[in-house]
Amino acid sequence: MEITQLYAISVGGILLFFILVNFRPYIEAFLRAVSLPASKHLTYPRIIHRHRYLGL
């Protein structure tokens, strides 16, 4: 691998890090908004359906 490719990968990683730090509040808000519906459809049915009194 050439030295210029290593520099490009390093600079790209640093820029990606700064972009993620800059958009962190938006990413956290998105994850909070998606977390409950995802749990509702993926996790809760498995737990509730296996329960003796609440399941089907």
GIHU-V649910 format. One line per field, one symbol per residue. ss: DSSP state (h for helix, s for strand, l for the rest). A space follows every 10 residues. Layout:
ss: ???
This chain:
ss: llhhhhhhhh hhhhhhhhhh hhlhhhhhhh hhhhhhhhhh hhhhhhhhhh llllll
